[in-house]
Amino acid sequence: MIWRWTKRLFLLSILVVACVFLANYTVANNAKNQTHNTIKSAPTKKVGLLLGTGKFLGSGYINLFYKYRIDATVALYKAGKIKYILISGDNSKKGCDEPTSMKEDLMATGIPEKAIYLDYAGFRTLDSIIRCKLVFGESDIIIISQKFHNERAIYIAEANDMRADGFNAKSVSKRYGAKTYAREYLARTKMFLDLIFGKDPKFLGKEIKIG
């Protein structure tokens, strides 16, 4: 009896691991020709969707994922590749306002306020993508984040009948971002479950026209 349950548990574990790796492969392969590392190769779009993250780590040091996304957005805007920036991030906790923080840092580089729009309800990547279409009316975008994040965001966008490319912010070392990279495997698996069961954003709200 014990052996039978041990065998079933082992087979279940194998199945779970296989699903995780299949999800990872599918997402990466789908976006193979849609993420861009250079300004020259990036397409010109009306809107760049900047995916939010916290500015500081628990240690008090600046979050490099954050810094590099800001740098990538500035480069894209100043090269004329995007006309408007939609910042989508979390603003659900006291002391955590990702969109406003990113907006202030972008404006400090000379980007005008009129070019920046904020989405305070981007609690998850799925929320950010779907709200970009349903709330802000944009379904042809370039997503700005690290490559692994862009790949997942592109998959979500295409599943919602959107056209999306990704502009890859500079990556961080595997040692620095070990927890983030590990979570991504699970996030991709959960993404498929969300899409299968038609998960909706936590909030939608009234439409906001960009430009």
Backbone bond lengths (Angstrom), bond angles and torsions (degrees), N, CA, C in turn:
res aa  C-N    CA-C-N  psi(-1)  N-CA   C-N-CA  omega(-1)  CA-C   N-CA-C  phi
1 M - - - 1.467 - - 1.524 111.07 -
2 I 1.338 115.93 -47.41 1.462 120.31 179.15 1.516 110.32 -62.63
3 W 1.343 116.07 -41.91 1.462 120.44 -179.99 1.532 110.99 -62.07
4 R 1.344 115.65 -39.54 1.469 119.77 -179.44 1.532 110.94 -61.76
5 W 1.344 116.77 -45.09 1.467 120.09 -179.86 1.520 111.81 -70.57
6 T 1.323 116.11 -33.22 1.470 120.04 176.88 1.524 110.00 -64.47
7 K 1.309 115.76 -41.05 1.465 121.01 179.13 1.526 110.90 -64.92
8 R 1.333 115.98 -43.13 1.462 119.79 179.69 1.530 111.13 -64.11
9 L 1.332 115.19 -41.12 1.460 119.94 179.12 1.526 110.90 -64.21
10 F 1.311 116.49 -39.02 1.465 121.67 178.72 1.529 110.43 -64.49
11 L 1.331 115.84 -45.55 1.464 119.76 179.76 1.531 111.55 -64.73
12 L 1.335 115.45 -37.77 1.462 119.78 177.33 1.521 110.83 -64.25
13 S 1.311 116.48 -40.24 1.467 121.12 178.97 1.518 110.79 -63.08
14 I 1.333 115.67 -41.52 1.467 120.55 177.94 1.519 110.45 -62.46
15 L 1.330 116.29 -41.30 1.464 121.22 -179.56 1.522 110.96 -64.64
16 V 1.328 116.87 -42.81 1.471 121.15 -179.96 1.522 110.38 -63.02
17 V 1.326 116.50 -46.58 1.465 120.75 179.71 1.524 110.61 -61.46
18 A 1.335 116.10 -41.31 1.466 120.19 179.60 1.526 110.75 -63.53
19 C 1.333 117.17 -39.97 1.467 121.28 179.33 1.524 111.01 -64.97
20 V 1.328 116.31 -40.55 1.462 120.78 179.16 1.524 110.67 -62.49
21 F 1.314 116.95 -46.92 1.458 120.05 -178.63 1.529 111.68 -70.59
22 L 1.325 117.39 -33.70 1.464 120.48 176.90 1.520 110.46 -66.02
23 A 1.328 116.65 -41.60 1.462 120.64 178.14 1.517 110.41 -62.62
24 N 1.317 116.66 -42.87 1.461 120.74 179.90 1.526 111.21 -62.58
25 Y 1.319 116.29 -45.46 1.466 120.76 -179.65 1.523 111.20 -63.75
26 T 1.323 117.07 -44.52 1.457 121.93 -177.53 1.521 111.42 -61.11
27 V 1.333 116.78 -44.67 1.463 121.51 -178.97 1.525 110.91 -65.44
28 A 1.322 116.40 -45.90 1.469 120.59 -178.84 1.526 110.97 -65.96
29 N 1.317 117.37 -42.48 1.462 121.28 -178.16 1.522 111.43 -67.54
30 N 1.323 116.78 -36.66 1.465 121.59 -179.74 1.525 112.11 -61.83
31 A 1.335 116.33 -35.20 1.471 120.65 -175.39 1.529 112.76 -98.86
32 K 1.306 116.39 15.16 1.465 121.65 -172.37 1.526 113.54 -50.91
33 N 1.299 119.08 -42.85 1.461 121.98 -176.95 1.531 113.09 -108.56
34 Q 1.334 116.33 17.60 1.461 119.09 -174.54 1.530 114.39 -118.93
35 T 1.314 117.17 4.01 1.462 119.35 174.06 1.523 108.35 -112.38
36 H 1.326 116.25 143.87 1.460 121.28 -171.56 1.526 110.85 -127.33
37 N 1.311 115.04 134.93 1.464 121.04 -178.51 1.521 113.30 -98.60
38 T 1.324 117.10 -14.70 1.461 120.73 -177.58 1.526 110.97 -125.79
39 I 1.325 114.98 152.95 1.461 120.79 177.42 1.523 110.11 -60.74
40 K 1.302 116.89 -39.61 1.463 121.52 -176.90 1.526 111.96 -60.45
41 S 1.314 117.14 -40.06 1.464 120.11 -176.37 1.531 112.96 -83.48
42 A 1.320 117.06 -15.61 1.466 120.74 -177.13 1.529 110.64 -72.11
43 P 1.328 117.82 137.02 1.462 120.70 178.02 1.526 110.59 -74.40
44 T 1.317 116.16 160.13 1.465 121.56 176.32 1.524 108.82 -89.60
45 K 1.328 116.54 127.93 1.463 121.76 -178.93 1.524 109.29 -133.07
46 K 1.309 115.58 158.46 1.459 119.79 175.64 1.533 110.62 -67.06
47 V 1.333 116.06 -43.30 1.471 120.90 -173.65 1.516 112.34 -125.56
48 G 1.330 114.62 135.27 1.448 121.30 170.08 1.515 108.08 -106.01
49 L 1.322 116.95 124.65 1.464 121.46 179.52 1.525 108.88 -94.40
50 L 1.315 115.84 108.15 1.463 121.92 179.72 1.524 108.66 -91.01
51 L 1.323 116.78 117.16 1.454 121.45 -178.70 1.523 110.08 -84.83
52 G 1.319 115.14 127.91 1.455 120.69 -171.93 1.513 115.38 -77.32
53 T 1.319 114.27 158.76 1.457 123.33 171.65 1.512 106.92 -158.75
54 G 1.308 118.12 163.70 1.454 121.13 -178.66 1.517 112.75 -68.52
55 K 1.324 116.29 145.68 1.461 120.37 -178.07 1.520 112.75 -74.89
56 F 1.319 116.24 -34.34 1.464 119.71 -175.32 1.526 111.45 -120.46
57 L 1.323 114.65 149.31 1.457 121.71 174.25 1.524 109.38 -83.99
58 G 1.301 116.88 170.31 1.454 120.76 177.78 1.519 112.51 -60.32
59 S 1.326 116.10 -26.02 1.461 121.52 179.84 1.521 112.25 -75.87
60 G 1.334 116.73 -12.48 1.457 120.68 -177.79 1.514 113.35 98.36
61 Y 1.330 116.97 -12.61 1.461 120.70 178.44 1.524 109.82 -77.78
62 I 1.332 116.46 155.04 1.453 119.91 179.22 1.521 110.17 -67.21
63 N 1.308 115.52 142.57 1.454 122.90 178.71 1.534 108.56 -79.31
64 L 1.325 117.08 117.60 1.463 120.33 -177.41 1.525 112.43 -66.30
65 F 1.324 117.57 -29.45 1.466 119.13 175.06 1.532 109.20 -59.56
66 Y 1.310 115.91 -41.71 1.473 122.71 177.77 1.526 110.59 -64.29
67 K 1.311 116.39 -53.43 1.468 121.49 -176.14 1.527 111.47 -57.14
68 Y 1.311 116.28 -44.92 1.461 119.41 -176.75 1.527 112.41 -71.38
69 R 1.330 117.44 -28.64 1.475 119.51 175.42 1.530 110.39 -69.99
70 I 1.312 116.25 -38.22 1.470 119.88 176.04 1.523 109.52 -62.69
71 D 1.324 117.10 -47.46 1.470 121.71 179.96 1.523 111.05 -58.26
72 A 1.329 116.79 -43.31 1.465 121.04 -178.63 1.530 110.91 -65.45
73 T 1.312 116.53 -40.77 1.467 121.00 -179.61 1.520 111.10 -64.87
74 V 1.321 116.60 -43.76 1.462 121.52 178.82 1.530 109.97 -60.74
75 A 1.323 116.26 -44.79 1.468 120.24 -179.48 1.517 111.18 -62.63
76 L 1.315 116.83 -41.94 1.464 121.61 -178.42 1.529 110.36 -66.54
77 Y 1.316 116.75 -44.36 1.465 120.78 -178.44 1.527 111.17 -66.76
78 K 1.309 117.15 -47.15 1.461 120.58 -176.01 1.529 112.76 -70.44
79 A 1.336 116.28 -17.29 1.461 120.14 175.17 1.526 111.24 -87.20
80 G 1.329 116.70 -1.67 1.460 120.71 179.12 1.516 113.99 77.84
81 K 1.321 116.84 17.92 1.461 120.65 -178.73 1.529 112.06 -81.69
82 I 1.322 117.04 -21.53 1.461 121.35 176.14 1.530 108.71 -136.51
83 K 1.317 116.25 149.21 1.459 121.28 179.50 1.526 111.39 -99.18
84 Y 1.333 115.28 -33.76 1.464 120.79 -179.44 1.526 110.11 -130.73
85 I 1.322 114.73 154.05 1.458 121.56 178.52 1.523 108.30 -120.89
86 L 1.316 116.29 124.06 1.465 121.52 174.38 1.527 106.97 -106.66
87 I 1.321 116.19 114.00 1.461 120.95 179.65 1.519 108.21 -96.62
88 S 1.316 116.85 120.12 1.459 121.09 -178.54 1.522 109.70 -119.44
89 G 1.332 114.85 118.47 1.459 118.19 -178.18 1.514 112.19 -156.96
90 D 1.312 114.48 -171.32 1.469 122.10 -174.62 1.528 111.07 -91.63
91 N 1.320 114.87 135.66 1.458 121.00 175.35 1.536 109.27 -139.20
92 S 1.332 115.52 34.18 1.464 120.16 -171.93 1.526 114.07 -93.73
93 K 1.322 117.11 -11.79 1.458 120.09 -177.16 1.526 110.70 -120.73
94 K 1.308 115.24 149.12 1.458 120.27 177.91 1.527 109.85 -61.34
95 G 1.318 115.79 130.17 1.458 120.01 179.75 1.518 113.48 83.13
96 C 1.337 116.78 4.19 1.468 120.84 179.23 1.518 108.95 -124.90
97 D 1.309 117.10 101.03 1.463 122.53 179.89 1.528 107.59 -134.77
98 E 1.314 115.00 79.75 1.466 120.57 -175.79 1.534 112.86 -59.94
99 P 1.336 119.69 -46.74 1.463 119.28 -177.61 1.532 113.39 -60.47
100 T 1.336 116.70 -45.71 1.467 119.68 -178.41 1.521 111.56 -65.49
101 S 1.311 116.91 -41.14 1.462 121.11 178.65 1.525 110.96 -60.25
102 M 1.324 116.13 -44.60 1.460 120.63 179.94 1.529 110.73 -67.14
103 K 1.323 115.92 -39.92 1.465 119.97 178.83 1.525 110.57 -59.52
104 E 1.317 117.05 -46.58 1.464 121.24 -179.21 1.527 111.50 -61.43
105 D 1.317 116.92 -40.42 1.457 119.89 -179.71 1.528 111.94 -71.77
106 L 1.323 117.09 -33.28 1.463 120.14 176.03 1.531 110.64 -68.65
107 M 1.322 116.64 -42.93 1.464 120.33 179.60 1.523 111.35 -65.60
108 A 1.317 117.36 -29.79 1.469 121.13 178.66 1.516 111.72 -65.77
109 T 1.342 117.05 -17.94 1.470 120.75 178.43 1.527 111.73 -93.08
110 G 1.340 116.19 -1.99 1.458 119.34 178.65 1.510 115.10 107.00
111 I 1.328 118.41 -0.45 1.463 120.61 177.81 1.530 108.12 -73.99
112 P 1.333 118.66 127.28 1.470 120.88 -176.30 1.520 112.93 -69.61
113 E 1.313 116.06 148.20 1.463 121.65 -178.48 1.519 111.87 -60.57
114 K 1.341 116.44 -33.79 1.461 120.13 -177.74 1.530 113.02 -65.82
115 A 1.329 116.55 -14.73 1.469 120.47 -179.77 1.523 112.00 -91.98
116 I 1.334 117.02 -2.53 1.468 121.23 -173.18 1.532 111.09 -116.00
117 Y 1.311 115.41 130.25 1.465 122.24 175.23 1.522 108.42 -120.85
118 L 1.324 115.93 147.30 1.458 120.78 -175.43 1.522 112.21 -117.10
119 D 1.308 115.33 135.66 1.459 122.53 172.67 1.526 106.87 -118.34
120 Y 1.326 115.46 106.65 1.464 120.55 -176.11 1.529 113.11 -83.50
121 A 1.313 117.53 -4.11 1.468 120.48 -176.15 1.525 112.25 -111.07
122 G 1.325 116.17 29.49 1.461 119.88 176.29 1.526 110.09 -87.65
123 F 1.319 115.62 65.12 1.465 120.63 -174.90 1.524 112.54 -68.79
124 R 1.331 114.79 -31.14 1.465 120.58 176.98 1.520 107.86 -137.32
125 T 1.310 116.08 165.89 1.460 120.09 178.96 1.522 110.72 -58.98
126 L 1.319 117.02 -40.66 1.461 120.52 179.10 1.527 110.83 -59.81
127 D 1.338 116.64 -43.64 1.462 120.79 177.68 1.530 110.82 -60.25
128 S 1.329 115.96 -45.59 1.466 120.58 -177.87 1.523 112.07 -60.31
129 I 1.320 116.02 -43.77 1.470 120.50 -177.47 1.525 111.44 -69.13
130 I 1.312 116.92 -50.71 1.463 120.11 -176.92 1.528 111.26 -66.47
131 R 1.320 117.50 -39.05 1.466 120.32 177.77 1.533 110.95 -66.27
132 C 1.317 117.34 -32.40 1.465 120.54 176.97 1.527 109.70 -57.75
133 K 1.317 116.59 -38.90 1.462 120.90 -179.49 1.521 112.56 -81.52
134 L 1.344 116.81 -50.75 1.461 120.41 -171.15 1.525 114.33 -81.84
135 V 1.335 116.94 -31.60 1.462 120.06 -179.27 1.524 111.39 -95.23
136 F 1.318 116.66 -44.95 1.463 120.24 -175.14 1.525 113.54 -98.14
137 G 1.321 117.28 -4.07 1.454 121.42 172.20 1.512 115.88 71.21
138 E 1.331 117.67 22.67 1.462 120.69 -178.42 1.523 110.86 -113.80
139 S 1.319 116.28 121.96 1.467 120.29 -177.67 1.526 112.52 -124.76
140 D 1.340 116.48 10.34 1.467 121.33 175.87 1.530 106.38 -135.60
141 I 1.319 116.82 97.64 1.463 121.10 -166.79 1.527 112.55 -135.43
142 I 1.322 114.44 167.53 1.459 120.12 167.57 1.524 106.22 -118.76
143 I 1.312 115.77 128.19 1.462 122.85 -175.74 1.522 109.11 -95.09
144 I 1.317 116.24 137.38 1.461 120.91 -176.58 1.523 109.88 -116.65
145 S 1.321 115.44 112.79 1.456 122.65 176.63 1.535 106.92 -170.33
146 Q 1.323 117.09 -171.98 1.456 119.23 173.82 1.531 109.33 -71.68
147 K 1.319 116.64 158.84 1.461 121.48 -172.81 1.523 112.94 -55.33
148 F 1.326 117.87 -46.69 1.463 120.21 -177.03 1.525 110.92 -60.71
149 H 1.326 116.53 -35.66 1.463 121.87 -179.98 1.528 110.36 -74.62
150 N 1.318 115.92 -41.19 1.462 120.32 177.97 1.526 111.35 -59.13
151 E 1.323 116.31 -40.30 1.464 119.73 -178.25 1.526 111.34 -60.52
152 R 1.309 116.19 -44.01 1.474 120.03 179.13 1.530 110.91 -68.32
153 A 1.331 116.24 -41.30 1.463 120.31 -179.69 1.529 111.23 -63.52
154 I 1.312 116.74 -38.80 1.471 121.04 178.46 1.522 110.56 -63.59
155 Y 1.310 116.78 -40.71 1.468 120.17 179.47 1.528 110.43 -62.53
156 I 1.329 116.06 -43.49 1.466 120.49 178.85 1.524 110.10 -63.31
157 A 1.330 116.21 -42.57 1.466 120.38 -179.70 1.522 111.23 -61.19
158 E 1.310 116.65 -47.25 1.461 119.48 -178.83 1.524 112.03 -66.01
159 A 1.311 116.49 -32.65 1.469 120.17 177.27 1.522 111.28 -67.45
160 N 1.329 115.88 -17.40 1.467 121.36 178.85 1.528 111.61 -110.96
161 D 1.325 115.14 28.35 1.465 122.79 174.79 1.527 112.71 58.32
162 M 1.314 115.93 42.99 1.465 121.95 175.82 1.520 109.91 -115.66
163 R 1.312 115.68 157.16 1.464 121.63 173.06 1.521 107.36 -103.31
164 A 1.312 117.08 126.59 1.462 119.19 -176.01 1.522 112.15 -145.41
165 D 1.318 113.94 140.03 1.457 122.37 169.08 1.514 106.31 -119.09
166 G 1.318 116.65 168.24 1.447 120.55 176.80 1.512 111.18 -125.78
167 F 1.320 116.42 138.94 1.462 120.77 172.29 1.517 106.27 -107.68
168 N 1.315 115.46 117.75 1.459 120.30 -171.46 1.520 112.94 -82.39
169 A 1.322 115.22 116.26 1.461 120.10 170.92 1.523 107.73 -69.36
170 K 1.300 116.42 159.01 1.460 121.55 179.94 1.525 110.22 -56.14
171 S 1.313 116.41 137.11 1.456 120.85 178.71 1.523 110.33 -80.26
172 V 1.307 116.03 162.81 1.462 120.97 173.10 1.518 107.71 -110.50
173 S 1.306 116.50 164.27 1.466 120.53 -177.02 1.524 110.78 -64.11
174 K 1.326 115.97 154.61 1.458 120.76 179.24 1.522 110.66 -62.58
175 R 1.313 116.00 -32.42 1.462 119.54 179.70 1.529 110.22 -68.74
176 Y 1.329 116.24 -43.82 1.469 120.99 -179.45 1.519 111.10 -65.71
177 G 1.334 116.16 -43.65 1.468 120.08 -174.13 1.515 113.56 -105.83
178 A 1.320 117.78 27.44 1.471 121.43 -174.58 1.525 112.68 -54.10
179 K 1.327 117.75 -46.84 1.462 121.08 -177.84 1.530 111.11 -65.58
180 T 1.328 115.92 -40.98 1.470 120.62 -179.94 1.517 110.81 -64.44
181 Y 1.334 116.42 -44.80 1.462 120.16 -179.90 1.523 111.33 -65.18
182 A 1.326 116.75 -38.34 1.468 120.16 179.05 1.522 110.80 -66.01
183 R 1.331 116.28 -41.55 1.471 120.46 179.81 1.526 111.76 -64.00
184 E 1.328 115.96 -29.46 1.461 119.79 -177.17 1.524 111.70 -61.13
185 Y 1.337 117.12 -36.38 1.464 119.80 178.27 1.531 110.41 -59.23
186 L 1.310 116.12 -44.56 1.466 120.43 179.90 1.527 111.13 -71.25
187 A 1.346 115.96 -35.62 1.468 120.46 -179.98 1.517 110.89 -63.37
188 R 1.318 117.04 -37.24 1.457 120.19 179.37 1.525 111.33 -68.79
189 T 1.311 116.08 -38.21 1.455 119.85 177.55 1.526 110.51 -65.82
190 K 1.320 116.54 -44.62 1.465 121.27 178.78 1.520 110.97 -63.91
191 M 1.332 116.58 -34.20 1.456 120.88 178.92 1.521 110.95 -58.05
192 F 1.332 117.01 -42.65 1.458 120.15 179.68 1.525 111.09 -64.21
193 L 1.320 116.94 -39.11 1.465 120.08 177.33 1.528 110.60 -64.32
194 D 1.343 116.39 -41.60 1.462 120.64 178.65 1.524 111.19 -61.85
195 L 1.329 116.62 -41.45 1.460 120.66 -178.89 1.528 111.08 -70.46
196 I 1.314 116.46 -39.35 1.463 120.74 179.91 1.527 110.80 -63.22
197 F 1.344 115.47 -41.47 1.465 119.36 -176.87 1.531 113.21 -94.68
198 G 1.333 116.70 8.56 1.459 120.77 174.20 1.509 114.17 65.48
199 K 1.318 116.99 42.68 1.465 121.36 -179.67 1.521 110.45 -61.38
200 D 1.336 116.18 131.59 1.462 122.19 179.18 1.528 110.84 -100.41
201 P 1.324 117.42 159.00 1.467 120.23 174.31 1.522 110.23 -61.13
202 K 1.311 116.47 155.16 1.460 120.97 179.68 1.515 111.04 -63.15
203 F 1.349 116.09 -38.89 1.469 121.28 178.41 1.527 109.51 -134.91
204 L 1.316 115.91 151.53 1.466 120.94 170.95 1.534 107.85 -119.98
205 G 1.335 117.83 -85.14 1.453 118.76 178.64 1.509 113.13 95.22
206 K 1.336 115.23 -175.50 1.473 120.38 -175.78 1.526 111.28 -71.13
207 E 1.327 114.65 154.46 1.457 120.81 -178.18 1.532 110.90 -72.29
208 I 1.329 114.70 145.35 1.469 122.16 177.92 1.521 107.25 -128.09
209 K 1.308 116.32 120.50 1.468 120.09 -177.89 1.524 110.96 -87.80
210 I 1.313 116.78 128.21 1.462 121.34 177.55 1.519 109.24 -88.08
211 G 1.334 115.89 124.21 1.454 120.50 178.33 1.507 113.02 79.83
